[in-house]
Amino acid sequence: MPRLTFSQALGAGGSADVLSAWQYQYIPRPGILNVCLRSTVATDFFTLSAGSDSLAERQPVPAGGTAGQTPTAFNSPVISERVAAGDRLKLLLNNTGVASTVDGFVDYQPTG
């Protein structure tokens, strides 16, 4: 199962698409996508989309994380969604306050 683990620093008012350079940004086969995020502050938001499907639109990133520590399903909710072959994944992070760090992982599990 391909996994992308990341730690993304965001400046005040900054944004980043953490999947823009990932090998699996374009899904090769249908599968299950699992995403888990955690921020060091409470002012970060994320948007997650797969193809034309909006999976999460401007949702708050759970706060209370420590920069550099990957969250787990034990301390952060995991978003689990089906994705279709050819879908382009986008995970856009937005910071609306002070500088922060968002840590997380994206798992892609092919099913077909």
Protein Blocks (a to p, Z undefined) as FASTA:
>chain_A
ZZddddddddehiacdfklmgfklpafbgcddddddddfbfkbccdddehjbcfbghiac
dehiaehiacdfkloccddddddehiacddddddfbdcdddddddddddfZZ
